[in-house]
Amino acid sequence: MAIRFVILDLDGTLIDSAPDLRAAANRTLAAAGRPALDLPTVTRFIGDGVRKLVERAFAATGAALDEAALDRATAEFTARYEAAASVLTRPYPGVPETLARLRGAGIRLAVCTNKPTPAAGLVLRELGLAPLIDAVSGGDAVARRKPHPDHVHDALARLGGVPEAAAMVGDSEPDITAGKAAGLATVAVAYGYARGAPGALGADRLIDRFADLEAALATLG
């Protein structure tokens, strides 16, 4: 069965958002009297949701936060991030053009991201990608987000798709693990925020550029 539905990770797959995430993290840390973090450090913290990023940022700069303090810091981070979500963030090369070609070929596209849905929608709109995406499933849309397959199933359901005709595209272990567990074909991108070697993710296909996605999907159909 040809691939007719594609589920896409956001940060590290469609967009390079690490600079703006770092800026929001450092503003939150500064408000708490903590030192700033460099870009490579914050990049390693991306992929498991906002709360986990904030938790890691505080643990890396001093004492870990208790649950109540982490709740407050996460809310502060989110407000700061949403106020400036696309100042430094950009789509990776070839992303808008490739998404447009896929949609032109009749393929339906959903974003499945551990980023909260409002923040995901905001950055997609500000970068001009929202018209190319049919549905968004954020980290707040399900009880169990990536790497749990429920998150991918939610995104696929929003498209009216079935696993046999769908592929999951991402840059890190939660994406590929969730996609495989949900019964989808998987494509890993060799750029992005993977903490290890992208080839070790075990995806069905590995692409060096987002523009190579069409060819990879054709081989999976």
BABA-405242 format. One record per residue (C-alpha): residue number from 1; y, z, x; residue in three letters. Coordinates in Angstrom, 2 decimals, decimal comma, m for minus. Layout:
REM BABA-405242
(NUM; (Y; Z; X); ala)
...
REM end
This chain:
REM BABA-405242
(1; (0,00; 0,00; 0,00); met)
(2; (3,40; m0,97; 1,40); ala)
(3; (5,92; 1,74; 2,19); ile)
(4; (8,38; 1,88; m0,71); arg)
(5; (9,77; 5,41; m0,29); phe)
(6; (11,20; 6,90; 2,90); val)
(7; (12,02; 10,58; 3,37); ile)
(8; (14,54; 11,18; 6,15); leu)
(9; (15,47; 14,24; 8,13); asp)
(10; (19,23; 14,57; 8,62); leu)
(11; (20,32; 16,46; 11,76); asp)
(12; (18,93; 14,83; 14,88); gly)
(13; (17,57; 11,85; 12,92); thr)
(14; (20,42; 10,27; 10,95); leu)
(15; (23,32; 12,18; 12,47); ile)
(16; (24,27; 13,88; 15,72); asp)
(17; (25,73; 17,06; 14,21); ser)
(18; (25,21; 19,46; 17,12); ala)
(19; (28,89; 19,47; 18,22); pro)
(20; (30,17; 20,59; 14,81); asp)
(21; (27,33; 23,09; 14,40); leu)
(22; (28,21; 24,49; 17,81); arg)
(23; (31,89; 24,75; 16,86); ala)
(24; (31,07; 26,69; 13,67); ala)
(25; (28,63; 28,92; 15,55); ala)
(26; (31,16; 29,72; 18,26); asn)
(27; (33,88; 30,51; 15,73); arg)
(28; (31,47; 32,89; 14,01); thr)
(29; (30,46; 34,48; 17,29); leu)
(30; (34,10; 34,86; 18,37); ala)
(31; (34,94; 36,66; 15,12); ala)
(32; (32,22; 39,17; 16,01); ala)
(33; (33,43; 39,57; 19,59); gly)
(34; (30,55; 37,58; 21,03); arg)
(35; (30,75; 34,95; 23,83); pro)
(36; (30,55; 31,23; 23,13); ala)
(37; (27,42; 29,14; 23,57); leu)
(38; (27,19; 25,76; 25,25); asp)
(39; (26,05; 22,61; 23,45); leu)
(40; (22,50; 22,42; 24,91); pro)
(41; (21,82; 26,01; 23,83); thr)
(42; (23,00; 25,48; 20,24); val)
(43; (21,11; 22,20; 20,05); thr)
(44; (17,88; 24,07; 20,75); arg)
(45; (18,61; 26,30; 17,75); phe)
(46; (18,86; 23,43; 15,24); ile)
(47; (16,10; 22,43; 12,85); gly)
(48; (14,95; 25,55; 11,02); asp)
(49; (17,91; 26,10; 8,71); gly)
(50; (21,33; 27,71; 8,94); val)
(51; (20,15; 31,31; 8,79); arg)
(52; (17,77; 30,79; 11,69); lys)
(53; (20,48; 29,06; 13,74); leu)
(54; (22,85; 31,99; 13,20); val)
(55; (20,10; 34,50; 13,96); glu)
(56; (19,31; 32,74; 17,25); arg)
(57; (22,97; 32,45; 18,19); ala)
(58; (23,55; 36,20; 17,82); phe)
(59; (20,29; 37,08; 19,58); ala)
(60; (21,36; 34,89; 22,51); ala)
(61; (24,71; 36,64; 22,86); thr)
(62; (23,84; 40,30; 22,41); gly)
(63; (22,03; 42,58; 20,00); ala)
(64; (20,16; 40,95; 17,14); ala)
(65; (21,64; 41,41; 13,66); leu)
(66; (20,04; 43,41; 10,89); asp)
(67; (19,36; 41,63; 7,60); glu)
(68; (22,65; 42,59; 5,91); ala)
(69; (24,73; 41,62; 8,93); ala)
(70; (22,80; 38,37; 9,24); leu)
(71; (23,51; 37,58; 5,60); asp)
(72; (27,24; 38,05; 6,21); arg)
(73; (27,24; 36,05; 9,43); ala)
(74; (25,32; 33,22; 7,77); thr)
(75; (27,83; 33,06; 4,92); ala)
(76; (30,72; 33,06; 7,41); glu)
(77; (29,09; 30,32; 9,47); phe)
(78; (28,47; 28,20; 6,37); thr)
(79; (32,08; 28,46; 5,24); ala)
(80; (33,36; 27,53; 8,70); arg)
(81; (30,93; 24,64; 9,02); tyr)
(82; (31,68; 23,16; 5,61); glu)
(83; (35,41; 23,32; 6,36); ala)
(84; (34,92; 20,99; 9,36); ala)
(85; (31,50; 19,37; 9,02); ala)
(86; (32,33; 15,90; 10,30); ser)
(87; (35,03; 16,37; 12,91); val)
(88; (32,67; 15,56; 15,80); leu)
(89; (29,54; 14,53; 13,89); thr)
(90; (28,58; 10,84; 13,88); arg)
(91; (25,64; 8,77; 12,64); pro)
(92; (23,32; 7,64; 15,40); tyr)
(93; (23,64; 3,97; 16,38); pro)
(94; (22,15; 1,60; 13,84); gly)
(95; (21,78; 4,19; 11,07); val)
(96; (24,16; 2,76; 8,42); pro)
(97; (23,02; m0,81; 8,99); glu)
(98; (19,32; 0,08; 8,91); thr)
(99; (19,64; 2,19; 5,76); leu)
(100; (21,48; m0,66; 4,07); ala)
(101; (18,75; m3,14; 4,98); arg)
(102; (16,02; m0,82; 3,75); leu)
(103; (17,74; m0,32; 0,41); arg)
(104; (18,34; m4,05; 0,19); gly)
(105; (14,59; m4,52; 0,57); ala)
(106; (13,98; m2,24; m2,41); gly)
(107; (12,97; 0,87; m0,47); ile)
(108; (14,20; 4,15; m1,96); arg)
(109; (15,58; 6,75; 0,44); leu)
(110; (15,82; 10,53; 0,30); ala)
(111; (17,14; 13,06; 2,77); val)
(112; (14,96; 16,13; 3,27); cys)
(113; (16,85; 18,67; 5,37); thr)
(114; (16,75; 22,40; 6,03); asn)
(115; (20,57; 22,30; 5,87); lys)
(116; (21,83; 23,62; 2,51); pro)
(117; (22,25; 20,89; m0,10); thr)
(118; (26,05; 21,27; m0,48); pro)
(119; (26,59; 20,96; 3,28); ala)
(120; (24,21; 18,01; 3,50); ala)
(121; (25,94; 16,21; 0,65); gly)
(122; (29,34; 16,93; 2,17); leu)
(123; (28,55; 15,45; 5,57); val)
(124; (26,79; 12,43; 4,04); leu)
(125; (29,89; 11,70; 1,96); arg)
(126; (32,34; 12,23; 4,79); glu)
(127; (30,37; 9,92; 7,10); leu)
(128; (30,04; 7,23; 4,42); gly)
(129; (26,24; 7,52; 4,22); leu)
(130; (25,99; 8,98; 0,70); ala)
(131; (25,99; 5,58; m1,08); pro)
(132; (22,92; 4,61; 0,97); leu)
(133; (20,85; 7,68; m0,03); ile)
(134; (19,16; 7,97; m3,42); asp)
(135; (18,38; 11,71; m3,35); ala)
(136; (18,92; 14,84; m1,26); val)
(137; (16,58; 17,85; m1,00); ser)
(138; (18,26; 20,61; 0,97); gly)
(139; (16,86; 23,82; 2,33); gly)
(140; (18,01; 25,67; m0,77); asp)
(141; (16,21; 23,28; m3,14); ala)
(142; (12,74; 24,76; m2,65); val)
(143; (11,20; 28,16; m2,07); ala)
(144; (9,35; 26,90; 1,01); arg)
(145; (11,22; 24,40; 3,15); arg)
(146; (10,03; 22,31; 6,11); lys)
(147; (7,57; 22,63; 7,79); pro)
(148; (5,99; 23,39; 4,39); his)
(149; (4,93; 20,25; 2,49); pro)
(150; (6,57; 21,50; m0,72); asp)
(151; (9,90; 20,41; 0,68); his)
(152; (8,74; 16,85; 1,29); val)
(153; (7,05; 16,76; m2,12); his)
(154; (10,36; 17,80; m3,71); asp)
(155; (12,25; 15,00; m1,96); ala)
(156; (9,57; 12,48; m2,93); leu)
(157; (9,59; 13,63; m6,55); ala)
(158; (13,34; 13,04; m6,69); arg)
(159; (12,60; 9,40; m5,83); leu)
(160; (9,72; 9,09; m8,28); gly)
(161; (7,45; 8,22; m5,36); gly)
(162; (3,86; 8,84; m4,35); val)
(163; (2,61; 9,92; m0,90); pro)
(164; (0,45; 6,82; m0,44); glu)
(165; (3,56; 4,61; m0,48); ala)
(166; (5,86; 6,92; 1,48); ala)
(167; (6,81; 7,79; 5,05); ala)
(168; (8,53; 10,81; 6,57); met)
(169; (10,99; 10,15; 9,42); val)
(170; (12,20; 12,95; 11,67); gly)
(171; (12,94; 14,16; 15,16); asp)
(172; (11,14; 17,51; 15,34); ser)
(173; (7,96; 19,44; 14,64); glu)
(174; (8,96; 20,72; 11,15); pro)
(175; (9,55; 17,13; 9,99); asp)
(176; (6,29; 15,68; 11,22); ile)
(177; (4,22; 18,72; 10,24); thr)
(178; (5,64; 18,72; 6,72); ala)
(179; (5,21; 14,98; 6,33); gly)
(180; (1,60; 15,01; 7,44); lys)
(181; (0,77; 18,00; 5,26); ala)
(182; (2,34; 16,23; 2,28); ala)
(183; (0,10; 13,20; 2,84); gly)
(184; (2,80; 10,81; 4,07); leu)
(185; (2,78; 8,44; 7,00); ala)
(186; (5,06; 9,80; 9,72); thr)
(187; (7,59; 8,30; 12,12); val)
(188; (9,19; 10,31; 14,93); ala)
(189; (12,42; 9,31; 16,64); val)
(190; (12,55; 9,70; 20,43); ala)
(191; (16,17; 10,88; 20,43); tyr)
(192; (17,40; 13,93; 18,51); gly)
(193; (16,73; 17,64; 18,80); tyr)
(194; (13,00; 17,98; 19,45); ala)
(195; (12,31; 21,01; 21,63); arg)
(196; (9,42; 19,28; 23,37); gly)
(197; (8,36; 15,73; 24,14); ala)
(198; (8,76; 13,55; 21,01); pro)
(199; (5,49; 11,82; 21,80); gly)
(200; (3,70; 15,16; 21,48); ala)
(201; (4,69; 15,53; 17,82); leu)
(202; (1,66; 13,50; 16,75); gly)
(203; (3,51; 11,12; 14,44); ala)
(204; (1,87; 7,87; 13,38); asp)
(205; (4,70; 5,93; 15,01); arg)
(206; (7,36; 6,78; 17,61); leu)
(207; (10,59; 4,79; 17,77); ile)
(208; (13,28; 4,81; 20,45); asp)
(209; (16,11; 3,63; 18,18); arg)
(210; (16,74; 4,08; 14,47); phe)
(211; (17,08; 0,31; 14,22); ala)
(212; (13,36; 0,08; 15,05); asp)
(213; (12,43; 1,88; 11,82); leu)
(214; (11,96; m1,25; 9,73); glu)
(215; (9,38; m2,68; 12,13); ala)
(216; (7,56; 0,65; 12,31); ala)
(217; (7,37; 0,94; 8,53); leu)
(218; (5,99; m2,58; 8,28); ala)
(219; (3,08; m1,60; 10,50); thr)
(220; (2,35; 1,42; 8,29); leu)
(221; (2,29; m0,56; 5,04); gly)
REM end
